[in-house]
Structure formats: C-alpha cells, structure tokens
Amino acid sequence: MSDPFRITIEEAAALLRGGKLCAFPTETVYGLGADATNPDAVLAIYETKGRPRFNPLIVHCADLAMAERFARFSPLARELAEKFWPGPLSLVLPLSEGNGLADIATAGLDTVALRVPDHPLALDLLRATDLPLAAPSANPSGKLSPTTAAQVHKGFAGRVPVLDGGPCKAGVESTILAIAEDRLIQLRAGALSREAVEAATGRPVEQAEEGAAISAPGMLLSHYAPNATMRLNTTPMPGEAYLAYGELAPHNSLVRNLSETADLHEAARNLFSMLHELDAMGAQMIAVAPIPETGLGEAINDRLRRAAAPRT
C-alpha cells in the first residue's frame, strides 16, 4: 500500500479478510471495522479503542439477507429493516443458532445489534469482504466520534488504516432499537428520529429505563467526550469557548455555531466535528447553547449529556 491511511476498497477488504482492522466511512460516523466472526480481530477493536469488554458492538451487514444469517427477525423487526435499511437504524435482535459471530462481539449477550449502513463505500466494502463487520466508532473509547478520515488518523496516531469516504452526512451515530414482542424500545437516540420511526410504524417508541443493563453501544453514562469539560444549556462565561445554536448575540468567546439557522440536521452533522475543532484550538471549558429536545435534537442532547458527564 503506497499510503496506509488512504487505501482502496480492495486493500481494505484484504486487511479485513486477513483478520486486521480497517476504519471505513458510514453515513453516521467512521467505524473501526473487523471481521465479526474472528475473535482475535474483534478483540483488536477493544484493545485499540481501550473499550470495556462488556460494551457490545454493532455488526454491519451488506443487506437484510446477510443480517438474517445472524439473528432472528420477528415480523416487526423485518418491517423496520425493510423501511429503514440501508440507514442509521440498528436493531437489537436475538442471535440465531449457529450464527458464527465471535462471542466477544456481542459481549456474551444472547442478542446482537445489526444494521445496514447507507454509504456506498461501506456497502461496497461489505460486499467485497462478504463478512459481517463489527464496527464501533473509530475513536479511542469515550472520546469524540470521528466524521472524517483525518480525525480517525489523528485519534489513533496513524496506527489504523482508513478507507476515506469524505465527511459523514449524518454526523451522529445510528439510533438503536430493541423489540420486545410488539413494543419498540429506544436504547440510544441517533440519526433516525423517534418521530420518524413512529410515523412509519404507527407504534410508540418507548425510552429504555434509566440505569438499564448495557445491551447496546452508547449506553455508558460518560461517552463521546472532548478533552475540554462542558456546561450545557447556557451561555459562555469569560474564558470559555462556546458551542452555539441559532442566532448569536455579541460575544468575545472562541465559538463554533452548530447551525446559524437552527436546523437540527445541520447541527447533528456538525456536532462532533465542531467539538473536535474546539479541542484542537485548546478549549478547556465549553459552554453549550440550549438545543431543542425534538426530532434529531434528542440524539444531539443525548451525546452532549454523555460528553458532559463526570469522567470515569
């Protein structure tokens, strides 16, 4: 490979088939990929990220037919997959018999989180490998998720090859739903809004209980954190950087505006990249403007609360 951090799909597929790691783009954030059937390859994800072993991984598939090799789909699960795949929805489903997935990928649970990403390079890579790819966000555990190849390169100090697909269009991770008979339970808010799921299915989407056992990624209290500490739903005090939203009043702070027009889609797309920028500029404290709790605002506020939580 002439440049191990700017590689082709063929080179990326060869790495993954050989049990190595390779970061790749999705519509949400960049993922740190490995063959989900290879225990040593999946273990390398945890070791490279410094990720707790009890925190399960999302397994990415090329299509619904591939996903059905690994989990049992109820009629409701299949309806959701047909409506929203490819797309930013992960479904937590019961493992099928003889699924072949590495136990470490599911953190020993009897369920697995599956999704089909909506990114042409990700789908081409999945087809080229013909493997399910375990792929959490391509960043050190607990740190900001990457939305560009350069952020992956920087986060791992050049130790991980990256398939560069440009900036991610969604900018926050997938929504994760569990299905309990005919109930939909949101384990993680994400790039697919609760309202969109409810409109498509005619069913309410319940929120997982506070303190529920970790059964999917993104449920740790402290997560998605910049180096700076954060204050939410506020305006900046002297010396603080400001992550703004909507129209700005006069200010003397180091500032980034998630969306000057108060567009939640734009804000979600900019969230991690702007926190990366403030970190790179040396911000020690970041004040964050109030964000509406509607639509994609639910996912944005979820990430901000976890980023601001006490570090463990």
C-alpha positions as CSV (number, residue, x, y, z in Angstrom):
1,M,0.0,0.0,0.0
2,S,1.5,3.3,-1.0
3,D,-0.3,5.2,1.7
4,P,-1.6,3.0,4.6
5,F,-4.0,5.8,5.7
6,R,-5.6,6.4,2.2
7,I,-6.4,2.9,0.9
8,T,-8.6,1.4,-1.7
9,I,-11.6,-0.9,-1.2
10,E,-9.6,-3.9,-2.4
11,E,-6.8,-3.1,0.1
12,A,-9.3,-2.6,2.9
13,A,-11.2,-5.8,2.1
14,A,-7.9,-7.7,2.1
15,L,-7.0,-6.3,5.5
16,L,-10.4,-7.3,7.0
17,R,-10.3,-10.8,5.4
18,G,-6.9,-11.2,6.9
19,G,-8.1,-10.5,10.5
20,K,-6.7,-6.9,10.6
21,L,-8.5,-3.7,11.5
22,C,-9.5,-1.0,9.0
23,A,-11.6,2.1,9.5
24,F,-14.3,2.9,7.0
25,P,-17.0,5.6,6.4
26,T,-20.7,5.2,7.1
27,E,-23.4,7.8,6.8
28,T,-23.3,8.3,10.6
29,V,-19.6,8.3,11.7
30,Y,-16.5,6.4,10.7
31,G,-16.3,2.9,12.1
32,L,-13.4,0.8,13.3
33,G,-14.0,-2.4,11.3
34,A,-13.1,-6.0,11.9
35,D,-14.4,-9.4,10.9
36,A,-17.2,-10.1,13.4
37,T,-16.7,-13.8,13.1
38,N,-13.0,-13.6,14.1
39,P,-12.5,-13.4,17.9
40,D,-8.9,-12.2,17.6
41,A,-9.9,-9.5,15.1
42,V,-12.8,-8.3,17.3
43,L,-10.5,-8.3,20.4
44,A,-8.2,-6.0,18.5
45,I,-11.1,-3.5,18.3
46,Y,-11.4,-3.4,22.0
47,E,-7.7,-3.2,22.6
48,T,-7.2,-0.4,20.0
49,K,-10.1,1.6,21.3
50,G,-9.5,0.9,25.0
51,R,-13.1,-0.2,25.1
52,P,-14.7,-2.0,28.0
53,R,-15.3,-5.7,27.1
54,F,-18.9,-5.5,28.5
55,N,-19.8,-2.9,25.9
56,P,-21.2,-4.8,22.8
57,L,-20.5,-3.8,19.2
58,I,-22.8,-3.1,16.2
59,V,-22.4,-5.6,13.4
60,H,-22.7,-4.1,9.9
61,C,-24.2,-6.2,7.1
62,A,-24.4,-5.7,3.3
63,D,-28.2,-6.2,3.2
64,L,-31.1,-7.8,5.1
65,A,-30.3,-11.2,3.6
66,M,-26.9,-11.1,5.2
67,A,-28.3,-9.9,8.5
68,E,-30.7,-12.8,8.6
69,R,-27.7,-15.2,8.9
70,F,-27.0,-13.9,12.4
71,A,-30.3,-13.0,14.1
72,R,-34.0,-14.0,14.3
73,F,-36.2,-11.3,12.7
74,S,-39.8,-11.0,14.0
75,P,-42.4,-9.6,11.6
76,L,-41.9,-6.2,13.3
77,A,-38.1,-6.3,13.0
78,R,-38.4,-7.2,9.4
79,E,-40.8,-4.3,8.8
80,L,-38.3,-1.9,10.4
81,A,-35.4,-3.3,8.3
82,E,-37.4,-3.1,5.1
83,K,-38.4,0.6,5.8
84,F,-35.1,1.9,7.1
85,W,-32.2,-0.2,5.7
86,P,-29.8,0.9,4.4
87,G,-29.9,3.7,7.0
88,P,-29.0,4.8,10.5
89,L,-31.0,2.3,12.4
90,S,-29.5,-0.6,14.5
91,L,-31.8,-3.4,15.6
92,V,-31.0,-5.4,18.7
93,L,-32.3,-8.9,17.9
94,P,-32.0,-12.5,19.3
95,L,-29.0,-14.4,18.0
96,S,-29.8,-17.2,15.6
97,E,-28.5,-20.7,16.2
98,G,-25.1,-21.3,14.6
99,N,-24.7,-17.6,13.8
100,G,-20.9,-17.8,13.7
101,L,-20.3,-14.4,15.3
102,A,-17.5,-14.1,17.8
103,D,-18.9,-14.1,21.3
104,I,-16.8,-11.1,22.2
105,A,-18.6,-9.0,19.5
106,T,-21.9,-9.4,21.4
107,A,-20.2,-9.1,24.9
108,G,-21.5,-12.5,25.7
109,L,-25.2,-11.5,25.3
110,D,-27.8,-13.6,23.5
111,T,-28.6,-10.6,21.3
112,V,-26.8,-8.7,18.6
113,A,-27.1,-5.2,17.2
114,L,-27.3,-5.2,13.4
115,R,-27.5,-2.6,10.8
116,V,-27.0,-2.0,7.0
117,P,-25.2,1.3,6.5
118,D,-26.3,3.9,3.9
119,H,-22.9,4.7,2.5
120,P,-21.7,3.5,-1.0
121,L,-18.2,2.7,0.1
122,A,-19.3,0.9,3.3
123,L,-21.7,-1.3,1.2
124,D,-19.0,-1.9,-1.4
125,L,-16.6,-3.0,1.3
126,L,-19.2,-5.3,2.9
127,R,-19.9,-6.9,-0.4
128,A,-16.2,-7.2,-1.2
129,T,-15.4,-9.0,2.1
130,D,-18.7,-10.9,2.2
131,L,-18.3,-10.7,6.0
132,P,-20.3,-9.1,8.8
133,L,-18.1,-6.3,10.1
134,A,-18.1,-5.3,13.8
135,A,-17.5,-1.5,13.7
136,P,-17.9,0.8,16.7
137,S,-16.9,4.4,16.1
138,A,-13.3,4.8,15.1
139,N,-12.0,6.7,18.1
140,P,-10.4,5.9,21.5
141,S,-13.2,4.8,23.8
142,G,-15.1,7.7,25.4
143,K,-13.7,10.3,23.1
144,L,-15.4,12.2,20.3
145,S,-16.6,10.1,17.3
146,P,-14.9,10.9,14.0
147,T,-16.7,12.2,11.0
148,T,-13.7,12.5,8.7
149,A,-10.8,10.2,7.9
150,A,-8.3,12.8,9.2
151,Q,-10.0,12.6,12.6
152,V,-9.5,8.8,12.6
153,H,-5.9,9.2,11.7
154,K,-5.3,11.7,14.4
155,G,-7.2,9.9,17.1
156,F,-5.2,6.7,16.7
157,A,-1.9,8.5,15.9
158,G,-1.7,6.9,12.4
159,R,-1.9,3.3,13.7
160,V,-5.1,2.4,11.8
161,P,-5.6,2.2,8.0
162,V,-8.5,4.3,6.8
163,L,-10.8,4.0,3.8
164,D,-11.5,7.6,3.1
165,G,-15.1,8.4,2.1
166,G,-15.2,12.1,2.9
167,P,-17.2,13.8,5.6
168,C,-20.1,11.8,7.1
169,K,-23.5,13.2,6.2
170,A,-25.4,12.4,9.4
171,G,-22.7,13.2,12.0
172,V,-24.2,11.3,14.9
173,E,-24.4,7.5,15.4
174,S,-27.3,5.3,14.5
175,T,-30.5,5.0,16.5
176,I,-30.6,1.7,18.4
177,L,-34.0,0.0,18.9
178,A,-34.8,-3.2,20.8
179,I,-38.0,-5.1,20.0
180,A,-40.0,-6.7,22.9
181,E,-42.9,-8.6,21.2
182,D,-44.8,-5.7,19.7
183,R,-43.0,-2.9,21.7
184,L,-40.3,-0.7,20.3
185,I,-37.7,0.4,22.9
186,Q,-35.1,3.0,22.1
187,L,-31.7,2.1,23.7
188,R,-29.9,5.0,22.0
189,A,-31.2,8.1,20.3
190,G,-29.5,8.7,17.0
191,A,-29.6,9.9,13.4
192,L,-33.1,8.4,12.8
193,S,-35.6,10.4,14.9
194,R,-38.1,8.7,17.2
195,E,-40.8,10.6,15.4
196,A,-39.8,9.1,12.0
197,V,-40.0,5.6,13.4
198,E,-43.4,6.2,15.0
199,A,-44.7,7.8,11.8
200,A,-43.6,4.8,9.7
201,T,-44.8,2.1,12.0
202,G,-47.8,3.6,13.8
203,R,-46.3,2.5,17.1
204,P,-44.9,4.5,20.0
205,V,-41.2,4.3,20.7
206,E,-40.5,3.9,24.4
207,Q,-37.3,5.0,26.1
208,A,-35.1,2.5,27.9
209,E,-35.4,2.7,31.6
210,E,-32.7,4.8,33.4
211,G,-29.9,2.6,34.6
212,A,-30.9,-0.3,32.4
213,A,-28.3,-3.0,31.8
214,I,-25.9,-2.3,29.0
215,S,-27.3,-4.2,26.0
216,A,-26.2,-2.0,23.1
217,P,-23.4,0.5,22.3
218,G,-23.7,4.1,23.5
219,M,-25.3,3.4,26.9
220,L,-22.4,4.3,29.1
221,L,-23.0,7.4,31.2
222,S,-19.8,9.1,30.2
223,H,-19.1,8.9,26.5
224,Y,-18.4,11.0,23.3
225,A,-16.3,13.3,25.4
226,P,-13.9,16.1,24.2
227,N,-10.8,16.9,26.2
228,A,-12.5,20.0,27.5
229,T,-15.1,20.0,30.2
230,M,-18.6,21.1,29.3
231,R,-21.5,23.1,30.6
232,L,-24.9,22.6,28.9
233,N,-27.9,24.8,28.2
234,T,-26.1,28.0,29.0
235,T,-24.1,31.0,27.6
236,P,-20.3,31.4,27.9
237,M,-18.6,32.9,30.9
238,P,-15.2,34.8,30.4
239,G,-12.6,32.4,29.2
240,E,-15.0,29.7,28.0
241,A,-15.4,28.5,24.4
242,Y,-19.0,28.5,23.1
243,L,-20.8,25.8,21.1
244,A,-23.7,27.9,19.8
245,Y,-27.0,27.1,18.1
246,G,-29.1,29.6,16.2
247,E,-28.7,33.3,16.1
248,L,-25.7,34.6,18.0
249,A,-25.6,37.5,20.4
250,P,-22.4,39.6,20.5
251,H,-19.6,37.6,22.2
252,N,-15.9,37.5,22.9
253,S,-15.5,33.8,23.0
254,L,-13.9,31.1,20.9
255,V,-17.1,30.0,19.1
256,R,-18.5,27.4,16.7
257,N,-22.1,27.5,15.7
258,L,-23.8,24.2,15.1
259,S,-26.4,25.8,12.9
260,E,-27.0,29.6,12.5
261,T,-30.4,28.8,11.0
262,A,-31.3,26.4,13.9
263,D,-31.5,23.4,11.6
264,L,-31.2,20.3,13.7
265,H,-30.0,18.2,10.7
266,E,-27.1,20.6,10.2
267,A,-26.4,20.7,13.9
268,A,-26.2,16.9,14.1
269,R,-23.9,16.8,11.1
270,N,-21.6,19.5,12.8
271,L,-21.7,18.3,16.4
272,F,-18.6,16.0,16.6
273,S,-16.6,17.9,14.0
274,M,-17.0,21.3,15.8
275,L,-16.2,19.7,19.2
276,H,-13.0,18.3,17.5
277,E,-12.2,21.8,16.3
278,L,-12.7,23.4,19.7
279,D,-10.5,20.7,21.3
280,A,-7.8,21.4,18.6
281,M,-7.9,25.1,19.5
282,G,-7.1,24.4,23.1
283,A,-10.5,25.0,24.7
284,Q,-10.5,24.0,28.4
285,M,-14.2,24.7,29.1
286,I,-17.0,24.7,26.5
287,A,-20.4,26.3,27.2
288,V,-23.2,24.8,25.0
289,A,-26.3,26.6,23.9
290,P,-29.7,25.0,24.6
291,I,-30.8,22.6,21.8
292,P,-34.4,21.7,21.3
293,E,-35.3,18.2,22.5
294,T,-37.4,17.4,19.4
295,G,-36.5,15.3,16.4
296,L,-32.7,15.0,16.0
297,G,-32.4,17.2,19.0
298,E,-32.9,14.2,21.1
299,A,-29.8,12.5,19.8
300,I,-27.8,15.7,19.9
301,N,-28.7,16.3,23.6
302,D,-28.0,12.6,24.4
303,R,-24.5,13.0,23.1
304,L,-24.0,16.3,24.9
305,R,-25.2,14.9,28.3
306,R,-22.8,12.0,28.0
307,A,-20.0,14.2,26.9
308,A,-20.6,16.5,29.9
309,A,-21.0,13.6,32.4
310,P,-18.3,13.1,35.1
311,R,-15.4,11.1,33.5
312,T,-14.8,7.6,34.8
